[in-house]
Amino acid sequence: MAQQATPVRTARLGRAVGQEPTTVSGAVLLLPGGDEVSARRPSPLLSAASVRALGRRLARAGRTEGLAVHVVHYRCRGWNGSDANLASDAAWAADEIVRRHGDVPVCLAGLDMGARAALHAGGHEAVNSVLAIAPWLPEEDVAAPPEPVKQLVGRQVLMVHGTNDERTDPELSFRLAVRAKKANRQVCRFEVHSDRHRLQQYRDEVLALAEDFVMGALFGHAFSRPVVDAFAAPPPIGLRMPLASGFGRSLRR
């Protein structure tokens, strides 16, 4: 009896969050977290759950603009060293948006290891913006090449990190932001004072910041004053911008 070939795993886009617009004018690709090393396929339900609140907020804000929001379901959970599987899947997802909708701007919005994938895949020609929330980044090693930043030139990039993050070191994202800012002035970073990795203490403020950034980057809406100031300020000020308690309450929803 002939042995059956093992099916080749492929990444895929989840169903649109909320109601997908008839005409898509921009897209957000949500990139959940993952593991440093793993060949296991992630659970679609758990992946979607980790970014559900962000996806709903963005889908609601962009409904009238023609915004499509999708969760990217990875081939496997792991980054897996030089294979950088999650970044490859993010780039595939951007290709898929172009295939489905043509030349529309794409924002890669990632959490944890997904934020690292968003930063790596930010050089895709369809991507005009990157939102990196609590990015997982490797410890700096003089024997290993540093995380790339040149691919971010020409993109608007916003990072946000809790100062008490117990899983991903906020100092590493600050150092990456410093290097990225030297290559691209359109980089800013917000710090959420005393919040931890899941950013639950200031969840509403983080979601409002994400909405403000995405709507500005994809559709040209005016950024809020804190975001404008963060982009304009030189390092380290614009890369350690405090996210104020109550941010977003006065913003148009």
Helices and strands as residue ranges (DSSP letters): E 12-13, E 26-31, H 44-61, G 63-65, E 67-73, G 81-83, H 85-101, E 106-111, H 113-120, G 121-123, E 127-133, G 150-152, E 156-162, H 170-183, E 187-192, H 203-219, H 225-232, G 237-239, E 241-242
